[in-house]
Amino acid sequence: MQSHTGSAPHSHSRGRTLFLLALGSVGVVYGDIGTSPLYAFREALRPVSDNGLVREEVVGLISLMIWTLTIIVTVKYVLFLLRADNHGEGGTLSLLALLSKTAGKHAAVLFFMGAIGAALFIGDAMITPALSVLSAVEGLKLVTPTLGDYVVPISVVILVMLFAVQSLGTAAVSKFFGPITAVWFMVMGLGGISHISDDLGILAAFNPYYAVLFMATEGYVGLVVLGAVFLTVTGAEALYADLGHFGRRPIQWAWFCLVFPALTLNYLGQGALVLAHPETIANPFFLMFPKWALLPVVILATAATIIASQAVITGAFSLTRQAIHLGFLPRMEIFHTSETQTGQIYLPGVNTVLLFGVMALVFIFGSSEALATAYGISVTGAMVVTTVLAFEFLRARWRWTPLAAAAVLLPLFLLELTFLGANLLKVHDGGYVPVMIAAAVVVLMWTWTRGTRILHEKTRRIEVPLPAFVKSVEKQSAHAPVQVTGTAIFLTSDPDFAPAALLHNIKHNHVLHEQNFILTVKTANTPRVIPAERFSVERISDRFSRIEMRFGFMETQNVSHGLGLMRKAGHKFDIMSTSFYLGRRKLVPDAQSGMPMWQDRLFIALANLATDPSDYFRLPTNRVVELGSHVVI
């Protein structure tokens, strides 16, 4: 009896936490997929409605949408991929980091798959805000046609404001994200329910036979329509990418209890409305609602699209941080906007690039109808990449046989390839935009990783092994450097060799501190590293020690904080009498270096744009000494 009453508050607390997390996931995780009904059915109808509407075509379209949501979102993401996590974190690069531990000879292939997936997500992060906000604001034309000329200016103002507030962080705003998006899903569901009775024959869409029949009879037009049908699952990658923010169970509960039913009811309602009233084909979503409710729904839709855009932008920040820590991109400024939530970060460089990209898309395309043709390629491409990585995950991590893994994933892979092929048909109508964005990002990542590898190999040839160097300077001779009080910390990427800054310091200043630490910062393949495993110290001699400091790929690499943990652990040194020595390289292009001249120049430009190491590693600014050298690359 006692245990009963004691466990009740605990289970109540757990239930409340699960509810709040599920509600929060509705806003952040499902914001993007929740705006798809604004334009997905409208765009899918367009290619088949030229010669009038046919009942079987409308039912087939809705059936395609419902079963696409079921197979790709429910089965692939909600039930399967949410279990393929890297210590609780999801997403393409998180999965890649996990697989790189056992990659072996497949490392290069995995790198390019991960880079392509990440690049496609960045393209998605540019198109989603432009498409979603335009489609919501276009509802104003139904309130009063005179507002049609103001759709683009209003959209631009909303988007500029959205990007302007990124530096403030999402902590305060995110409390409203979940409830607003939950109301949005309920309104969508109610809108759908109110029109299903217009033509109850739409319920036949639950039978996948009509989806198969549609594809079998429509031929080439069916493939074109598939590209629009795929708009129903845009944002599904966010399910996986945001796993670490909410956990698997809250995301699953939110999908099955609210999001999936609301989307299904809304698409059924749109289909029934169009069957009963063919004139509503121009904008079936907004025409589901009575005239008096139109303006409130447009305002709610705009709020939902802003939230969806926020989710994608935040995802782009997180993905870029992962790419930096995994060595795919140069260091950038990363600011934390929350003292408690490590995932809430702001990258001014990425924010600026996204803003200019989104503005360009709004002005170039001008409407959601035109922009919808550019959408889909980035999403389908990212999904194909995730499926390929999932195959490797099943084989390498869950120890499935290749045959068993292929049996599970091959049907999904073929389905997604079909969707990708359908979207590639739109390349000439604007689909080239995400392809160009993704190609540019892949080239940047490839250039950076290739250039850093060549730079490492070149500097290795002139470096001195650390044990030999320590042995030579410890000898008492007339040429021995003068010992000075205090501690010197030399940052290096390779702890087996004497850092260039250490060699330059002795060569030019002829001094050596009484205590010298050779510090290497490593990024673990896990999202976070516990404080107990933050650092390890290896004593080389009386005056020299090696420190390895480890951070997860989701963490800020705060060296000062790590040194504070070292002091607590009993390592004695005074931070105010400690100097940090950094090597500053001046890179000079060379056509014979192993990369073409254009790639050399691109690598040097990226290196010059990289954040100063003292800022990136959070070093005390008044204690840093930089010593430069020329390197031909």
Number of C-alpha atoms within 10 A of each C-alpha: 5 6 7 8 9 10 11 11 11 11 11 11 12 12 12 12 13 19 15 16 20 25 24 25 28 27 26 26 31 27 30 29 23 29 33 22 20 23 22 22 26 20 23 24 22 14 14 19 14 8 7 8 15 12 15 16 21 26 25 26 27 30 28 27 28 24 18 22 22 17 14 18 24 19 14 19 21 23 12 12 21 24 14 20 19 20 13 19 24 27 28 25 26 26 23 26 23 21 22 15 11 14 17 10 8 12 15 12 11 21 20 15 22 27 26 23 26 27 29 27 28 25 27 25 26 25 27 27 30 30 29 27 30 26 26 26 24 26 26 20 14 17 17 10 11 10 15 15 11 14 20 19 13 15 25 19 10 17 21 14 11 17 17 13 10 18 15 14 17 19 14 10 11 16 13 14 25 25 16 20 29 25 13 22 25 18 18 29 23 17 23 26 20 16 22 22 16 18 17 14 16 25 18 16 23 19 15 16 13 21 24 14 13 21 19 11 11 14 10 12 14 20 18 22 24 23 28 26 30 27 25 29 22 24 26 22 25 22 25 27 23 25 24 19 20 21 19 23 15 20 26 19 19 22 22 13 11 17 23 20 15 25 25 23 22 27 29 30 31 30 35 29 26 24 22 14 13 15 12 17 21 14 19 24 25 26 19 22 19 11 11 9 12 18 18 10 19 20 15 18 27 23 18 28 30 24 31 27 28 25 26 26 26 23 24 25 23 21 22 24 25 24 23 16 22 21 15 23 22 22 22 20 15 19 15 17 18 15 8 9 11 13 18 19 22 23 20 17 13 17 19 13 11 21 19 12 17 23 18 14 19 24 13 11 18 18 20 22 15 16 24 26 24 26 28 28 29 29 25 28 24 24 26 21 22 24 19 17 21 23 20 24 21 19 17 17 14 11 11 15 12 13 10 13 18 18 11 12 17 16 11 19 19 12 16 22 16 16 25 23 18 25 28 22 15 19 17 11 14 16 21 17 21 26 19 13 19 24 17 14 19 22 15 21 25 18 22 23 18 18 22 17 11 16 16 13 11 15 12 13 8 10 15 16 14 19 14 11 14 16 11 12 14 14 10 9 9 6 9 15 18 12 12 11 11 17 20 24 22 23 22 20 13 15 18 14 18 20 23 23 22 22 17 15 17 15 11 9 11 14 15 21 19 15 19 21 22 26 23 17 20 18 21 19 23 18 21 19 18 10 11 9 10 18 21 12 15 12 11 14 14 10 15 20 16 21 21 16 21 23 26 20 26 24 19 19 20 16 20 14 12 17 18 12 16 18 13 10 10 8 12 9 14 10 17 11 11 19 20 22 23 21 20 16 16 14 19 12 19 15 14 10 15 13 18 13 15 11 20 24 19 18 26 20 12 16 20 14 13 15 15 15 16 18 15 18 17 15 17 16 10 9 15 16 17 13 16 13 12 10 14 16 23
